[in-house]
Amino acid sequence: MTAFDPWDPDFLADPYPSYAELRARGRVQYFEATNQWLVPHHADVSALLRDRRLGRAYQHRFTHEDFGRTAPPPEHEPFHTLNDHGMLDLEPPDHTRIRRLVSKAFTPRTVERLKPYVAKLAGELVDRLVEKGGGDLLTDVAEPLPVAVIAEMLGIPEADRAPLRPWSAEICGMYELNPSEETATKAVRASVEFSAYLRELIAERRAAPGDDLISGLIEAHDEDDRLTEQEMISTAVLLLNAGHEATVNATVNGWYALFRNPAQLAALRADHALIPTAIEELMRYDTPLQLFERWVLDEVEIDGTTIPRGAEIAMLFGSANHDPAVFEAPGTLDLTRRDNPHISFSAGIHYCIGAPLARIELAASMTALLERAPNLTLAAEPQRKPNFVIRGLEGLAVTV
């Protein structure tokens, strides 16, 4: 196996030994298959996430032709319109304007107020799992919790929530390396359907505002902060996708890691005070988002290699989180690890706005499972999703 093969099932099963080989080869390497420069070391990834010579987008400064890139095919346009108006793929000043508005919904006080709701919901989901004697931790607990929380924040009625997760999964397929035409077709269809639904919901909220984030975005009166309808739609989709993808995968990756490290699981069961450090360690140990991309807007140099304008850099979060220069014994799961500067939530201006909420959700589900299902065990070896960028499992069968 080569040091980096994101389509190899063995690599997908456990990419961390390959990352060690990649780090040993140097600080930056060109990967021809995706036309990207791979950056595997923690110090470089951390610095580049904050480097304004790189950007999530380039069309605020360059045309596709200037940048030596081909415009996406016209039939993919609904996906790109949706994606390109969300703050994750915008640069200042648009990014600053949208983030300032959305951050009002994610203040520490607002997120803290959600704690009882999240804890109650997590308890109900785990109770149902216990009543059945077990089930799929993914579909029974990990998925419904964050989807319900973000849908509640956005003001999406409970009766409308069933398609949210499938829409999200199909849109997120486009974030994988070299997505297929079939993946693109599904993402475009989901983008059209999700956008149409939100357009209707925004019209309803304009007529009858509620106490929810969509109503809040509509009612922003400062002309400088006003959002277009497309920005509102893209923001809502981004919050739903980012607001649960990482949490869902962190939950199942984390519990699978605990089942494979019984001594650590036993320590956690014996002392629930370990939950805060356990969550950080599990996100580091098996990172839900393995890779994050940036465009080179102005050339950068890494260890004597000049990366030209127009190139794309792929920052390997999973590798950075296992860098022995930063983490002692990185391949060892240590739920008591205190010095843990993992970058699973990114860094810089695109640092995950929902990180405090994700931590509350992860703590709530972990607490509920430890308290209400103290004998939770793995019922069958899970299958990995055939994805690299967003790392997760097809399911996690458990018994109680």
N, C-alpha and C positions, 0 to 999 in steps of 0.2 A: 504493500500500500504506500502511495506517495504521502508526503507530509500533509497535503491538503487536498482532499477529494470529497467535496460536499454532496456527491451523489452516490458514494460507496456505502452500502448498508453497514459495513463494519465501522466505518468512520462515524456514521450517524449514531450507531449504538454507543460509541464512546470516543468522542473526538479529542479528549484531553491528552492522551499519549502523543498523538500527532501534533498537537499544539506545542508540546515540549520540543519536538524535533524542529518545528517551524521557528520557535524562539532561538534555538541553538544555531540556526542558519543565518540569523541576522535580524536587524531591526525593521527591514522592509523588503518585500519580495514581490516581483511582478507575477500575476497569475493570468496566463493567456486565455484560459477558458472563459473567463468573465471580463477580461480586459480591465482588471483592477489591480491596485497595489495593496497587498495585504500587510497590515500592521499588527503584530502579535504581542508586543510588550506593554505592560501596564503604564509605564511612565509616558511612552509615546502616545498611546490611546488617550490617556487623561489630558495630555497637553493639546493634542489635535482637536479634541472635542471643544476646547476653549479658543482655538485659533481662528480668528476672523478672516484669514486668507482662504479658509474653506467654507463651504456653504451647503445647505441641504438642497438649495436650488441655484440655478445660474441665470434664469431668464429675466431676473431683475437687472442684470448687467449685460448679458450677452444673448445673441440669437443662437439657435441650434447650429447654424452655419459657422458663426464666429468661434463656436466651441468645438467645432469638428464633430458634431453629433448629428444623427438623423432624427428628424421629428417623429414622434410616435405615429403609427398608422391611424387614419381618420376614424376607423371603426372602433378604436380604443378610447376615443375622445371622452365619452361619459365617465370612464374611470379617472382619466387624468384631470378633468374639470373638477371632479369631487376631491381627488387627492391633493391637487395643487393649490386649493384654496383653504386647506387646513393649516393650522399654525406650525405643525411639525415640518411641513415642506415649504414654509415661507421664511424669508429673511427680513430683518428690519428695513423700513419702518412698519410694514404690514404685520409682521410677527409680533412686534412690541405692542401694537394697538390691540390685536386680538387677545394676546396673552394677558394684557392688563385687565381686559374685561372678564375673561374666563377665570382668572386667578381670584376674583371676588367670591367665586363659588367654592374655592378651595383654600380659604384662609384656615389657619389652625382652629379657630373658634367654630367655623362652619363644619369642618370635618369632625371635630370633637363632638358636636351635637348629633352627628349620625351614629355615634358609637352604640347607643342603646338599640337603635333600629337594626344595625348590622348584627349585633350580638343576639338579638331575638330571632332574626331570620336564620342565622347560622345554627342556633339551637333547634329550631323547628326542622330544618333540613336534616340535621344529624339524628334527631328523634325518629324521623321517618325511616332513615337508613337502619337504625337499631330495631325498629318494629319489624322490618322485613328480614332481619337477621343478616343483613349485608347488602351488597349491590355494587354498583360502579361508582367509585368515589368521584370520578370525572363528571358524569351526568347527574348524579344525585346531590352532590354538594359543591364541587369546585366550580362548575359552570353557573348554576342558577344564582349563587350568592352575588358575585360581582355584577352579573347582568341585571339582576333586580335592583341593586343599589344605584347603578348609573342610570338605569331607566327611570327610577324614582326621582333622581336628581333632575333629569331632563324633563320629566313630566310626561313620559310615555305611558299611557294607560295599560294596566295589567293585561287586558284582553288583546292588546296589540303586540305583545312581546315575543310571541313564538318565533317569528322569522328573524329576530335580531341576531341571534347567534349564527344561523346559517348565512345570512347576508355578510356578517363580519368575517366569517371564515373564508368565504369566497373572495371578498375584497382583499383580505390579507394574503391570499395566495400569490398576489402580484408582487409581494415583497421578497419572495424567494429568488434565488439566483437563476437567471435565464428562464423565466416562467414560460410554459408551453402556450400554444395558441388556444388550447382547450381551457387552460387556467384563465387566460385573458378573456375569453368569451363569457365564462362564469362571472368573472369580476365585473365586466361591463354590465351584464344583466342585473347583478346585485346592486351595482351603483345606480342604475336607472330606477329600480324598484324602491330602494331605500330613499333615494332623493325625492321620488314622487310622494312617498309616504310622509316624509318630513315637510315637504312643501304644503301638504294639506294640514298637517299638525300646526305649522307656523301660522297659516291662515286662521285656524281655530283660535290660537292663542292671541292673535292680533285682535280678534273680535271679543274674546273673553279671556283676559290674562289670568294666570294662576300663580301660585307661589312655587315656581320651578325655574330652572336655569334658562329654558327657551324663552319663557316670558321675560326673564331678566335681560336677556340679550336683545330682545325686541325693544324693551323699554329704556335702553341706554340712551339718555337724552343728550349727552355731550356729543356735539357734531363730530369732533375729532375721533371719538370712539365708536361711532355708528358702524354697524356691520351691514354689508349687503346680504341679500337673501341667500346667495350662494355661499358666502362665508359662514352664515348661520348653519346651513345644511352641512357643510364640510366640517365645521367645528363639532356639531352634534355627532356625526359619524366617527370622527377622530376620537372623541371622548368615549364613545361606546367601544370602539375597537381597542384603543390603547387602555381603556379603563377596565377591560376584563381579560384580554388575551394574556397579558403578563401574569395577572393574578391566577387565572385558571391553570396555566402551565407551571407557575411557581408552586401551586398547591400539589398537583399530582407528581411533578418532578421531586418535590420536597419529601412527600410521603414515601415515594418509591426509594429515595435515598435513605430514609429512616428505616424502612423494612430491610434494606441491605446492610445496615449498620446497627444491629440489635442492641449493642452496648450503649450507643448514643440514644436510641429510642427509650431504653430502660431508664437512663439518666433523666431524660425529659419527663417521662411518666412519674418519676420519683420527685421531681422538682419543677413545677410549672413556672417558677420564676425565671427559668431559662428561655421561656418563649421569645422574648424580644431578641436576644442574641441568636437563638436558633433560626429565626426567620431570616436574619441577615446572612447567616452562614449557609443556609439552604439555598438562598438566591445566588450566593457566590459559588457554591459547590457545583450546582448544575443550573447554569444560567439560562433563563427563559428566552432571552433575546441574544443570540450568539454573535450577530454581526450588525454593524450600523455603518451606513455609507455617507460619504461627503464628497462633493465636487471640489476640485482645486480651482479656485477663482484667481489666485495669484500664486505663482510657483513657490513650492516649499522644498526645503532640503532636509533629508533624514539620513543621518549617518553617512554623509558624503554623496548620497544619491539625490539628484534633482528630480522632483516630480513636477512635470510641466502643467501649466494652465490647461484645463480641459480634461485632465485625467480624473479618475475616480479612485478614492481611497476607501478600502474596506477595513474598518476597525474591528478587530476580533475580540469582542467583549468576553467570550468564554475563555479565550487564551489569557487575556489580561487578568482575569479573575483567578487564574492558576499560576501566576508568575511568581516563582520562588524569590525573586528580588524584593517582593512586597509581602508575600504571605508565607509564613513558616509552614512547612509540610503541606503545600496546597492541595495535594491529593488526599489528605486526611480530613474527614468530616469531624469538626470540633465545634460542638454547639456552645461551648464556653468562650469561643474566640472573641476577644475584645477589640483587638487592633484589626479592623476589617473594612478597609476603604474600597469595597467592591464598587464596580461601576455599572451594575445591572440596571440602574435608573438613569444612565447617561450622565452628562455633566455640561456645564456652560449654559448658554441661553436656551438650549433645548432639553435641559434637565426635566425629568418627568414631573409634570405639574400635579399628577395624581398620586405621587409616591406616598404622602401621608395617609391617603385613603386606602391604598393598596396594603400598607402595613396594618391598618386597622382590620381590614377584611381577612388578611392572612392570620392575624392573631385571633380573631373571632372564630374562624373555622377550626384552627388548631386547638384552641381552648375547648370548644364544644366537643371535638372528637376525643380529646384526652379525658374530659370529664364524663362524657356520656357513652363513650365507646372505648373504655380503658383496655379492652382486650382485642382491639382492632388488629387483624392480621391479613396478610396478602393471600388471596385465594388462588391466583394464577399469575404466571409471569406475563407482564404487559407487553404489548407491541408498540414500538416507537412509531411516531408519525414519520412519513417519508420526507420530512421537511428538515432543512438545516437552519435557516435564519431564525424562525420561531420554533423553538425546541419543546416538544411535548410528547404525550402518549396518546394512543388511540383510546385508551380506557385504563382504569385501575380497579380490577375486581378485588373486593375485600369481604371478609366475614367479621361479624362481631360476636 
